[in-house]
Amino acid sequence: MRVDKTISKIVDIVLVILFMAIFIMVFYQVVLRYVFSTAIFGTAEVFTMLFAYASALGSAAMIRSRQHIKISVFIDRLPEKWRKAVLVFDYFLIAVFSFFIVYQSIPWLKSIRFFRSQVTGISRTVESIMIPVGFSLIIFYCIVNVLSLYLSPSETALEFASGETEVTMALEDAMKTESNLSKKKDQEDSNT
């Protein structure tokens, strides 16, 4: 779990740096374009590359924090033993799919290493390296999540509570909104 915490912290820091760099680049480009009627050549390509990096790392981070897209309506109705089995199977499928992406991307990266961007001169390998890195992190986080299901009761509670909590919160918000609207309508009716 120490390795998990260290890697997760590094991923989070890199994501913050990437998003800050993207924000600064876009802001700088907008100012240059609309204030000074000029632009920096190749910024769009670098911006796209950084966004791809952030997407790959962000996908892995979402798997670890269990915020990836999942439909838990059926899983929530199962007994805990079966829920764990289904979740282990889900993480297994995600890891297998990710493994094949990594396995296929490495020869592809080798084949494009001599191709360079016409605009920036950056190797296509540098542009695409986050594919195997991101999917390798997804495999790692799938393993960590499966282990935590059996080794850490608090992690298990998080896994099962996330969908239920979100639905409960959404229902409570809807009920509060409905209550507030009916109170406003009652006040308006009493004022008239």
Steps between C-alpha positions, in 0.01 A plus 500: 500500500797733546589452135140578410500820706834612354396432141159661554662811646741523205212455253299771676794743495569433132130552421499835679812608309350387168173684558684813611718484188194452279321792667803729468555404136137556404482829692826618343380408151168682549678814622747488211231440243239751615719771650812488283358330185777242500551140613776256584550236236447141623322580825185317394699183440674522839165578665349188338792286618472629858126440495558140387751457785248639749223276363712185533611581855154623598342174383737303722436733794124456458536121511697526825254735666208291367353795315503332161173455318309205633138403526451345842123454507523121468813463714341697784221241523740207547628365832846632592675171411359511147569873467866435569507220244340721234737788577803271484377376162446861383850601603637186338334590168628859522852373573493248212378764256768740625767231468416447133516876438846513663614187318395636161619856559865418568582367149295783355704756698821341369375525143422873525809610692665655194192695395503859619236766513529741208416794726690440825750232401393287797523125442166325461619258767521784752151609401359149549705361790218557746292225339702214653579702814135585569374151432781348710385720787144380443620139533686589820197676647269210408729269698511745793120536502449122498749452783342781700159331468632212706764668718340829598140516627491879464593471131226239454247736655612775262463270202145406586386833639599722210201427277250487784635823650475690172143384438401582859656846477328567167163395643551715811592801284192446284277476808651818650451685172140381476437601861651845443292552187179403677585737791560785255174427325313491832654838597405650166148369534466639851638842388243528222 
